[in-house]
Amino acid sequence: MKFRGKMVDITCIKQFSNIVSTVARLSKICVLRITKEHVYFIIHESGAVESSPGLWAELDQGHFFNEFHVEGVSQEDNQIFLELEPDKLSKTLNSFKTAQPAPRSLKVKLTRKHSPCLTLEVELPSLSVHARTVVHDVPVTLIPRRQWHVYQEPEMPQFDSSVYLPPLRQIKHVVDRMKTLSQHITFSANRRGTLIISVSTDVVDVSTHFKNLSVPVWGDDNDTGGTHSATVDIKKLGLLLQGSQINPTKVICNIVANRMVHMFLLHDDVTLQYFLPAATNT
Amino acid sequence: MKCTIPGSNIKVFGRAIHSLARIGEELYVEPYPTGVYFRAVNSSRSAFASFHFGSRFFAHYNDGSGGQQSAAGEEAVKCKVSMKACLNVFKSLVTLVRSVERSKLFLDGEEAKLGIQFICKYGIVKSYNLPFIECETLHAAYDKTSCTNYIKSQAQVLSKAVINFQSNQEEVTLCVSSNKIVIRTFVDDVPDPGKAIHTELTLEAGEFDSYNIPDDCEVTFCLKELRAILAFAEPINLSVASYFTEPGNPIIFAVDNHPMFESTFVLATMAPKSNTQASRNKATDKHTSKPGNGQRSSASPSCSQAASWMKTPMPSTSGLKQANSSTVRRSEQITNISNRFDESRARLSSPHNSSTRGNHNPQLGNGSARHLSTQPVTHTNNVNASQLEISLPNLDVVNKVTEEEDVIPGTPPSKRAKFFFRRCFESTFDPTTVPGHDRILASDSDDDS
């Protein structure tokens, strides 16, 4: 089993570390899946901390890595699953993000030292002519093949309504206010581009209406025209909005009535999917 | 002592205070005719910092020994002040630099206070009076000149290296060889070394201004204190020299800007442990054996080390020791009580033995009474004596009293609780099997919903 990747472009390194810190804010433990084409960060709902939403982040390796080599367990299973603490990875990445001279390159390798490690080799420019290398070993756990099925790509849920969200910042602003009122928040949307975010308590009902949002075009349009809603835990949503350090070009919100809110953050080379299950006790 | 710091030097002085504050809780002020020393030592006495400001640093300097005020030959007051208080005075350096034109420092021996006065723009004068305690001079026994290894570099070189380490990293190992220096994390003391991040950084010899390493060597010391000196030296672009010999002997970092000021930081290094550092070096690197006494904080290994080169009578620590020993005594007392607890239970279960037991008991009582008399008299003391012969439930009360005595609210149940109520902590324990578990004696004080 081998993995080696090298990043040179500073914007890519920064973007990568942003994604890692986004993941780190959501969960203590995540799964890193490396295939020939993509690198995935996966937070599995059941395995993660209770309050974190499920996450499926897909990174296009060609965009991030200048060199990329992966050798899985076997020819047919040419991929690697690792479990790691994103916080540790994020801290090591941050340590050179703050350093003034930007790193020249970042090599990511899978190594076996004292334990299985994801080794980050950072090449830093130094004051003199000599290049300086910093090696960080972040311990990881390899996931055996029999457990891979747990971390398979989630199917696109059979959603009832789907809209493009307004900028996440606006949503965050609204949600932060509502957080003080209730523990649960309801997303309602119809296929005409109306999104209603609401909370209701014994004393007050608050709802924010977004109108004329664009609606993504999905193939099978069995438009019922009705409004569908799902109620989710507001803390999970807050965590998602707070942690998100990447500015997606588009965010799609899919609602499976009374079951789930599915957020789809689209970026050129990265897609993040969040799964917020409907709160049970509503 | 009386001195005036010109506005241009306030920043450096303030930074020195900030740097000292990272080391210790108390700031030692020691004026001499040639200049004044500001010193600090950390609580485990493994780090010592000293800043010397020469008379040239000040616009005006008078150490207060002899001369004008008093009879000649009288020594200047040496004292210590609370670091927290002093740090508060210099808290916001940016605003100080912007507003203060000059600053006056003076030691008032009669009122036992350190006066700091900022003369600011627009005629504003801010005065701070910090009470001090007179004390002996703080002195660390070390010798730079006898150290075999010597490296010197711009502070930036080191601080750019140190920034790569995690902020919570406690210790680093500095491995030097003839052509390069490797700084790496020291992680043997964490609970699970396999879970820790290992960071390793290589610096070529060429990055250093001077480099004199006759023998390969590696020393382990605290990163926090190194950060403190770098935080001082980096903004003023001075070079930092390090002197060290071998593990177990202190490493000395020095910043020299003679004759204005110079600073020295002496850090304890970890004494060589035959099976920790050595095994880490090997490529196979199996963390099989660890030293028995967990080296959790750098205090334990380095403290003993430090004690040998740090020699000052310190009244405050002896007080601390007393406090410690009194808690130790208290726990002894508790075992005493539990002994008696067992004893009386035995007596209850076998009444026909009571006569022989009874003979033993007063003796035991005497023994513990003698023992207790060494500690400050508390009400528990009396309770013990009077209830010695009383049966189980009352002794229970005694337990409660002693327990409440040093219970800190919000702390998890202590080992003692596990000792007394052991059955409750067993995995097989089921609260519902206890008779009377369903009877609520007092309802919950606040409603959840």
Interface residues (C-beta under 8 A of the other chain):
Chain A: K88 K91 T92 S95 F96 T98 A99 Q100 P101 K113 H114 S115 C117 V122 L124 S126 L127 S128 V129 H130 R132 T133 V134 V135 H136 D137 V138 P139
Chain B: Q154 Q156 V157 K160 A161 I163 N164 F165 Q166 P193 G194 K195 A196 I197 H198 T199 E200 L201 T202 L203 E204 G206 E207 D285 K286 H287
